[in-house]
């Protein structure tokens, strides 16, 4: 039976229609099972029995009735498909395995509804991420179950802990939003985070931002409607500050992920997939964002009075990160100048990046809890800045040495009358010589490959009017249309 894809979940009318379709499918599946048991072989009969059990379980599943019977139907269908998947050709085994994988989330959900399984919200999310043709309607139910599970877990959440501070939460919406964000953070910072692709992480970060923004809007609404109690306002202001600081930290993490993606595409050549290659200027913009994010987070943490030790430590960490980001930004700014052929500016910026990386390394190594990953990155940056500055210095000297020679060549080719101007040959005219027709990478020279657009050429064409027929054409008389001169009385005698 075909199940329609409903992006926002079925409404009451669609649900009634789908249940009617399922009821008809169950009827015909039962008749098909009876027919196969009489006319078919044992394998066909088993397949028909599994299909009938699956359709009956799907009907009960959609009707939210008899979860134990639905579970029994799903389990019997799974058992049959598991046995059938052990025999037959490879295509049949793959098909049976797909059926088993499709049945697994339905079985787990039935166990959850019966109460025999203590599924957490994160496990429900993992079930909802399973793709399959028969799971479209299942996800709408899963969203409702996840919201219900979050509400139950949020009931026990009375305080929010952040950097040694405890903020009471009385609003249920704030608790649910914060709990949702924390569950999504487990997917990013958990043990399976390394196996997640970058695109999936970006989607998770967007969901985290949405959850925290929702919590922050609820907090500010409570601040507006709060009474004159100063304690309540202080607690809500502190909670707003804590949520804002976490948002700042996650924003920095997301931008660092974007930097990592951009660095992986920096030295790539455009492939057949037309994948966009990163330019150094894009990394400079990303590091500008990181510097701004770090400054905002530092200002937010440093605001207020009676700061705790953890807040002071976070402010110092922001300062160290800012120094590292500044060195990285200077390095990629030097790369952009180098690609433009500006050797002096690139050399100065590489030297500046090396000094910034050295200062950040010294300050980071003197810290109590030094970040070893950042230390390793800064050492790599220091070495690359040093090597690139030496390379730019050498290139600058070579170009300076070649400058008089190139100038003398250009002067010798100058002609005062302009008639002796030497035309450079095109690539198609000098295929036997090894000479570049494009020019150097840092010079804006028009490539001389072939003349474009091509010159006009005469093309033979049939004549429109035959010259032989011209003498035989009889043209009409135009005398009647000619202007006649008026003559006087005397002129008539003299002609």
C-alpha positions as CSV (number, residue, x, y, z in Angstrom):
1,X,0.0,0.0,0.0
2,X,1.2,3.5,-0.8
3,X,1.6,5.9,2.0
4,X,1.4,9.6,1.1
5,X,4.1,12.0,2.4
6,X,2.6,14.6,4.6
7,X,5.2,17.3,5.6
8,X,3.2,18.8,8.5
9,X,1.5,15.6,9.6
10,X,-2.1,14.5,8.7
11,X,-5.1,16.5,9.8
12,X,-8.3,14.9,11.0
13,X,-9.7,14.5,7.5
14,X,-6.5,13.1,6.0
15,X,-6.1,10.8,9.0
16,X,-9.6,9.4,8.5
17,X,-9.0,8.9,4.8
18,X,-5.7,7.1,5.5
19,X,-7.2,4.8,8.1
20,X,-9.9,3.9,5.6
21,X,-7.3,3.0,3.0
22,X,-5.4,0.9,5.6
23,X,-8.6,-0.9,6.6
24,X,-9.2,-1.9,2.9
25,X,-5.5,-2.9,2.6
26,X,-5.9,-5.2,5.7
27,X,-9.0,-6.8,4.2
28,X,-7.3,-7.6,0.9
29,X,-4.1,-8.7,2.6
30,X,-6.1,-11.2,4.6
31,X,-7.8,-12.5,1.4
32,X,-4.4,-12.7,-0.3
33,X,-3.0,-14.7,2.6
34,X,-5.9,-17.2,2.5
35,X,-5.4,-17.6,-1.3
36,X,-1.6,-18.1,-1.0
37,X,-2.1,-20.7,1.8
38,X,-4.3,-22.7,-0.6
39,X,-2.6,-22.2,-4.0
40,X,1.0,-21.1,-3.2
41,X,4.0,-22.8,-1.9
42,X,5.3,-22.5,1.7
43,X,7.6,-19.5,1.0
44,X,4.9,-17.5,-0.8
45,X,2.4,-18.4,2.0
46,X,4.9,-17.1,4.6
47,X,5.5,-13.8,2.7
48,X,1.7,-13.3,2.4
49,X,1.3,-14.0,6.1
50,X,4.1,-11.5,7.0
51,X,2.5,-8.9,4.8
52,X,-0.9,-9.4,6.3
53,X,0.5,-9.1,9.8
54,X,2.4,-6.0,8.9
55,X,-0.8,-4.3,7.5
56,X,-2.8,-5.3,10.5
57,X,-0.2,-3.9,12.9
58,X,0.0,-0.7,10.8
59,X,-3.8,-0.2,11.1
60,X,-3.8,-0.6,14.8
61,X,-0.7,1.6,15.0
62,X,-2.5,4.5,13.2
63,X,-5.7,4.0,15.2
64,X,-3.8,4.2,18.5
65,X,-5.5,1.1,19.7
66,X,-4.4,-2.3,21.0
67,X,-0.7,-1.6,21.2
68,X,0.0,-5.2,22.4
69,X,-1.8,-6.7,19.4
70,X,0.1,-4.3,17.1
71,X,3.4,-5.3,18.7
72,X,2.6,-9.0,18.3
73,X,1.8,-8.4,14.6
74,X,5.0,-6.4,14.0
75,X,7.1,-9.0,15.8
76,X,5.6,-11.9,13.8
77,X,6.2,-10.1,10.6
78,X,9.8,-9.3,11.6
79,X,10.4,-13.0,12.5
80,X,9.2,-14.1,9.1
81,X,11.3,-11.6,7.2
82,X,14.4,-12.5,9.3
83,X,14.0,-16.2,8.4
84,X,13.2,-15.4,4.7
85,X,16.3,-13.2,4.5
86,X,18.6,-16.1,5.3
87,X,17.7,-17.9,2.0
88,X,17.3,-17.1,-1.6
89,X,19.3,-14.8,-3.9
90,X,21.1,-11.6,-2.8
91,X,18.3,-9.3,-4.0
92,X,15.8,-11.2,-1.9
93,X,18.0,-11.0,1.2
94,X,18.5,-7.2,0.8
95,X,14.7,-6.7,0.4
96,X,14.0,-8.8,3.6
97,X,16.7,-6.9,5.5
98,X,15.1,-3.6,4.5
99,X,11.7,-4.8,5.8
100,X,13.2,-5.8,9.1
101,X,14.8,-2.3,9.5
102,X,11.5,-0.6,8.7
103,X,9.7,-2.7,11.3
104,X,12.2,-2.0,14.1
105,X,11.2,1.6,14.9
106,X,7.5,0.6,15.0
107,X,8.3,-2.2,17.4
108,X,10.3,0.1,19.7
109,X,7.5,2.7,19.6
110,X,4.9,0.1,20.6
111,X,7.1,-1.0,23.5
112,X,7.4,2.6,24.5
113,X,3.6,3.0,24.5
114,X,3.0,-0.2,26.4
115,X,5.6,0.8,29.0
116,X,8.0,-2.0,28.5
117,X,10.8,0.3,27.2
118,X,12.3,3.3,29.0
119,X,13.1,5.2,25.9
120,X,14.6,8.7,26.4
121,X,13.9,11.6,24.1
122,X,17.3,11.3,22.4
123,X,16.5,7.7,21.5
124,X,13.2,8.8,20.1
125,X,15.1,11.3,18.0
126,X,17.4,8.6,16.7
127,X,14.3,6.5,15.7
128,X,12.9,9.4,13.8
129,X,16.1,9.9,11.8
130,X,15.6,6.4,10.2
131,X,14.5,6.8,6.6
132,X,12.1,4.5,4.8
133,X,9.0,4.5,2.6
134,X,6.8,3.4,5.5
135,X,7.9,5.9,8.1
136,X,6.3,9.1,6.8
137,X,3.2,9.0,9.0
138,X,5.3,7.5,11.9
139,X,7.3,10.7,12.3
140,X,4.3,12.8,13.1
141,X,3.5,10.5,16.0
142,X,7.1,10.6,17.0
143,X,7.1,14.4,17.3
144,X,4.2,14.3,19.7
145,X,5.9,11.5,21.8
146,X,9.1,13.5,21.9
147,X,7.2,16.6,23.1
148,X,5.5,14.6,25.8
149,X,8.8,13.0,26.9
150,X,10.4,16.4,27.2
151,X,7.6,17.8,29.2
152,X,7.9,14.9,31.7
153,X,11.7,15.3,32.0
154,X,11.3,19.1,32.3
155,X,9.0,18.7,35.3
156,X,12.0,17.6,37.3
157,X,14.2,20.4,36.1
158,X,13.9,23.2,38.6
159,X,17.3,24.9,38.3
160,X,19.7,25.9,35.5
161,X,23.4,25.6,36.4
162,X,26.0,27.8,34.6
163,X,29.6,28.6,35.8
164,X,28.8,28.0,39.4
165,X,25.5,29.9,39.4
166,X,22.1,28.4,40.0
167,X,19.1,30.0,38.5
168,X,15.6,28.7,39.3
169,X,13.2,28.1,36.4
170,X,9.5,28.4,37.1
171,X,8.2,28.7,33.5
172,X,7.6,25.3,31.9
173,X,8.2,26.6,28.3
174,X,11.7,27.8,29.4
175,X,12.4,24.4,30.9
176,X,11.3,22.5,27.8
177,X,13.3,24.7,25.4
178,X,16.5,24.5,27.5
179,X,16.1,20.7,27.8
180,X,15.6,20.4,24.0
181,X,18.8,22.4,23.4
182,X,20.8,20.3,25.9
183,X,19.7,17.1,24.3
184,X,20.8,18.4,20.9
185,X,24.2,19.4,22.4
186,X,24.7,15.8,23.5
187,X,24.7,14.8,19.8
188,X,27.3,17.4,19.0
189,X,29.6,16.9,22.0
190,X,28.9,13.2,22.5
191,X,31.1,10.2,21.6
192,X,29.5,9.8,18.2
193,X,30.2,13.4,17.2
194,X,33.3,12.6,15.2
195,X,31.3,10.4,12.9
196,X,28.7,13.1,12.1
197,X,29.2,14.9,8.8
198,X,29.7,18.6,8.9
199,X,26.4,19.4,7.2
200,X,24.5,17.4,9.9
201,X,26.3,19.3,12.6
202,X,25.3,22.6,11.1
203,X,21.7,21.5,11.1
204,X,22.0,20.6,14.7
205,X,23.5,24.0,15.6
206,X,20.6,25.7,13.9
207,X,18.2,23.7,16.0
208,X,20.1,24.5,19.2
209,X,20.0,28.2,18.3
210,X,16.3,28.0,17.7
211,X,15.7,26.3,21.1
212,X,17.8,28.8,23.1
213,X,16.3,31.8,21.3
214,X,12.9,30.5,22.2
215,X,13.9,30.1,25.8
216,X,15.4,33.6,25.8
217,X,12.2,35.2,24.4
218,X,10.2,33.5,27.2
219,X,12.6,34.8,29.8
220,X,12.3,38.3,28.5
221,X,8.5,38.1,28.4
222,X,8.7,37.0,32.1
223,X,10.9,40.0,32.8
224,X,8.3,42.3,31.4
225,X,5.5,40.8,33.3
226,X,7.4,40.3,36.5
227,X,6.3,42.1,39.6
228,X,8.3,44.6,41.6
229,X,10.2,41.9,43.3
230,X,13.9,42.6,42.8
231,X,14.9,39.0,43.5
232,X,12.7,37.6,40.7
233,X,14.1,40.2,38.3
234,X,17.7,39.5,39.3
235,X,17.2,35.7,38.8
236,X,15.6,36.2,35.4
237,X,18.3,38.6,34.4
238,X,21.0,36.1,35.5
239,X,19.2,33.3,33.6
240,X,19.0,35.5,30.5
241,X,22.8,36.2,30.8
242,X,23.6,32.5,31.1
243,X,21.5,31.5,28.1
244,X,23.0,34.4,26.1
245,X,26.5,33.2,27.1
246,X,25.8,29.7,26.0
247,X,24.4,31.0,22.7
248,X,27.7,32.9,22.2
249,X,29.7,29.8,22.9
250,X,27.7,27.7,20.4
251,X,28.0,30.5,17.8
252,X,31.8,30.4,18.2
253,X,31.8,26.6,17.8
254,X,29.6,26.8,14.7
255,X,31.9,29.4,13.1
256,X,34.9,27.3,13.9
257,X,33.3,24.4,12.1
258,X,32.7,26.7,9.1
259,X,36.4,27.6,9.3
260,X,37.3,23.9,9.3
261,X,35.2,23.3,6.2
262,X,36.6,26.3,4.4
263,X,40.2,25.3,5.2
264,X,39.6,21.8,3.8
265,X,38.6,23.5,0.5
266,X,41.3,26.1,0.4
267,X,44.0,24.3,-1.6
268,X,41.6,22.2,-3.6
269,X,41.3,22.5,-7.4
270,X,37.8,22.7,-8.8
271,X,36.7,19.2,-9.6
272,X,34.0,17.7,-11.8
273,X,31.3,18.4,-9.3
274,X,32.0,22.2,-9.6
275,X,32.6,22.4,-5.8
276,X,33.3,25.9,-4.7
277,X,36.9,26.5,-3.8
278,X,37.6,28.7,-0.8
279,X,39.5,31.9,-1.2
280,X,41.7,33.4,1.6
281,X,39.3,36.4,1.8
282,X,36.5,34.2,2.9
283,X,38.6,32.9,5.8
284,X,39.4,36.5,6.7
285,X,35.7,37.2,7.0
286,X,35.1,34.1,9.1
287,X,37.8,35.1,11.5
288,X,36.3,38.6,11.7
289,X,33.1,37.0,12.8
290,X,34.9,34.9,15.4
291,X,36.7,38.0,16.8
292,X,33.4,39.7,17.1
293,X,31.7,36.7,18.7
294,X,34.6,36.4,21.2
295,X,34.4,40.1,22.1
296,X,30.7,39.9,22.6
297,X,31.0,36.8,24.8
298,X,33.8,38.4,26.8
299,X,31.7,41.6,27.4
300,X,28.7,39.6,28.4
301,X,30.6,37.4,30.9
302,X,32.5,40.4,32.3
303,X,29.3,42.4,32.9
304,X,27.7,42.5,36.3
305,X,29.1,42.4,39.8
306,X,30.2,39.7,42.1
307,X,31.7,37.6,39.4
308,X,32.6,34.0,40.2
309,X,35.9,32.3,39.5
310,X,34.5,30.4,36.6
311,X,33.3,33.6,34.9
312,X,36.8,35.1,35.2
313,X,38.3,32.0,33.8
314,X,35.9,32.1,30.8
315,X,36.8,35.8,30.2
316,X,40.5,34.9,30.2
317,X,39.8,32.0,27.8
318,X,38.0,34.4,25.5
319,X,41.0,36.7,25.5
320,X,43.3,33.8,24.6
321,X,41.0,32.7,21.8
322,X,40.9,36.3,20.5
323,X,44.7,36.4,20.2
324,X,44.7,33.1,18.3
325,X,41.9,34.2,16.0
326,X,43.8,37.5,15.3
327,X,46.9,35.6,14.3
328,X,44.9,33.3,12.0
329,X,43.2,36.3,10.4
330,X,46.5,38.0,9.8
331,X,47.9,34.8,8.2
332,X,45.1,34.5,5.7
333,X,45.0,38.2,5.0
334,X,48.7,37.7,4.0
335,X,47.7,34.9,1.7
336,X,45.2,37.1,0.0
337,X,47.9,39.8,-0.6
338,X,50.3,37.1,-1.8
339,X,47.8,35.8,-4.4
340,X,47.4,39.4,-5.7
341,X,51.2,39.6,-6.2
342,X,51.8,42.2,-3.5
343,X,55.0,40.8,-2.0
344,X,55.9,43.6,0.4
345,X,52.5,43.6,2.1
346,X,52.4,39.8,2.2
347,X,55.8,39.7,3.8
348,X,54.9,42.2,6.5
349,X,51.6,40.4,7.3
350,X,53.3,37.0,7.5
351,X,55.8,38.5,9.9
352,X,53.0,40.1,11.9
353,X,51.1,36.7,12.0
354,X,54.2,35.0,13.3
355,X,54.7,37.5,16.1
356,X,51.0,37.2,17.1
357,X,51.2,33.4,17.1
358,X,54.3,33.6,19.2
359,X,52.7,35.9,21.8
360,X,49.5,33.8,21.9
361,X,51.7,30.6,22.4
362,X,53.6,32.2,25.3
363,X,50.4,33.3,27.0
364,X,48.7,30.0,26.4
365,X,51.6,28.0,27.8
366,X,51.7,30.1,30.9
367,X,48.0,29.4,31.6
368,X,47.0,26.8,34.2
369,X,44.8,24.6,32.0
370,X,46.4,25.0,28.6
371,X,44.4,23.8,25.5
372,X,46.8,21.4,23.8
373,X,44.8,21.5,20.5
374,X,45.1,25.2,20.3
375,X,48.8,25.1,21.2
376,X,49.4,22.6,18.3
377,X,47.5,24.8,15.9
378,X,49.4,27.9,16.9
379,X,52.7,26.1,16.5
380,X,51.7,25.0,13.0
381,X,50.6,28.6,12.3
382,X,53.9,30.0,13.5
383,X,56.0,27.6,11.3
384,X,53.8,28.3,8.3
385,X,54.1,32.0,8.8
386,X,57.8,31.8,9.0
387,X,58.2,29.7,5.9
388,X,55.8,31.8,3.9
389,X,57.5,35.0,4.9
390,X,60.8,33.6,3.7
391,X,59.2,32.6,0.4
392,X,57.6,36.0,-0.1
393,X,60.9,37.7,0.7
394,X,62.7,35.5,-2.0
395,X,59.9,36.1,-4.6
396,X,60.1,39.9,-3.9
397,X,63.9,39.9,-4.5
398,X,63.6,37.9,-7.7
399,X,60.9,40.1,-9.1
400,X,63.0,43.2,-8.2
401,X,66.0,41.7,-9.9
402,X,63.9,41.0,-13.0
403,X,62.3,44.4,-13.0
404,X,65.1,46.4,-14.9
405,X,65.5,43.6,-17.5
406,X,61.7,43.6,-18.1
407,X,61.7,47.4,-18.3
408,X,64.6,47.5,-20.8
409,X,62.8,44.9,-23.0
410,X,59.6,47.0,-22.9
411,X,61.5,50.2,-23.7
412,X,63.3,48.5,-26.6
413,X,60.0,47.5,-28.1
414,X,58.6,51.0,-28.1
415,X,58.1,52.6,-31.5
416,X,57.6,56.3,-32.0
417,X,55.6,56.1,-35.2
418,X,53.6,53.1,-34.2
419,X,54.0,51.3,-37.5
420,X,56.7,48.9,-36.3
421,X,54.6,47.6,-33.4
422,X,55.3,43.9,-33.1
423,X,52.2,41.8,-32.9
424,X,52.5,38.8,-30.6
425,X,51.6,35.6,-32.3
426,X,48.5,33.7,-31.2
427,X,48.7,30.2,-29.6
428,X,47.3,28.5,-32.7
429,X,50.1,30.1,-34.8
430,X,53.0,28.9,-32.5
431,X,52.1,25.4,-31.5
432,X,55.6,24.3,-32.2
433,X,57.1,26.6,-29.5
434,X,56.8,26.1,-25.7
435,X,55.6,29.5,-24.7
436,X,52.8,30.5,-22.5
437,X,49.9,32.3,-24.1
438,X,48.1,33.1,-20.8
439,X,50.8,34.9,-18.9
440,X,51.7,34.8,-15.3
441,X,49.2,34.2,-12.6
442,X,49.7,37.6,-10.9
443,X,49.6,39.6,-14.2
444,X,46.4,40.8,-15.8
445,X,47.2,40.0,-19.4
446,X,44.6,39.1,-22.0
447,X,45.3,35.5,-23.2
448,X,46.2,35.2,-26.9
449,X,44.9,31.9,-27.9
450,X,42.7,32.7,-30.9
451,X,41.1,35.8,-32.3
452,X,37.6,36.2,-31.0
453,X,35.2,37.1,-32.5
454,X,36.5,35.7,-35.8
455,X,36.9,38.0,-38.7
456,X,34.2,38.1,-41.4
457,X,34.8,36.0,-44.5
458,X,33.1,36.2,-47.9
459,X,30.8,33.4,-48.6
460,X,29.6,32.4,-52.1
461,X,25.9,33.0,-52.5
462,X,23.3,32.7,-55.3
463,X,22.5,36.2,-56.9
464,X,19.2,37.7,-56.0
465,X,18.7,39.3,-59.5
466,X,20.2,37.7,-62.6
467,X,22.3,40.1,-64.6
468,X,21.3,38.4,-67.9
469,X,17.6,39.3,-67.3
470,X,18.3,43.0,-66.6
471,X,18.3,44.0,-70.3
472,X,15.0,42.3,-71.0
473,X,13.1,44.0,-68.2
474,X,10.5,46.6,-69.5
475,X,10.1,49.3,-66.9
476,X,6.8,51.2,-66.7
477,X,6.6,54.8,-67.9
478,X,6.7,57.5,-65.3
479,X,5.8,60.4,-67.5
480,X,2.5,60.8,-66.0
481,X,4.1,61.2,-62.6
482,X,6.7,63.7,-63.7
483,X,6.3,67.4,-62.7
484,X,5.3,69.6,-65.6
485,X,6.8,73.1,-66.0
486,X,4.4,76.0,-66.6
487,X,5.2,78.2,-69.8
488,X,4.2,81.8,-70.5
489,X,2.5,83.3,-73.6
490,X,5.8,84.4,-75.3
491,X,7.6,81.3,-74.5
492,X,5.1,79.3,-76.4
493,X,6.3,80.9,-79.7
494,X,9.9,80.5,-79.0
495,X,9.6,76.9,-77.7
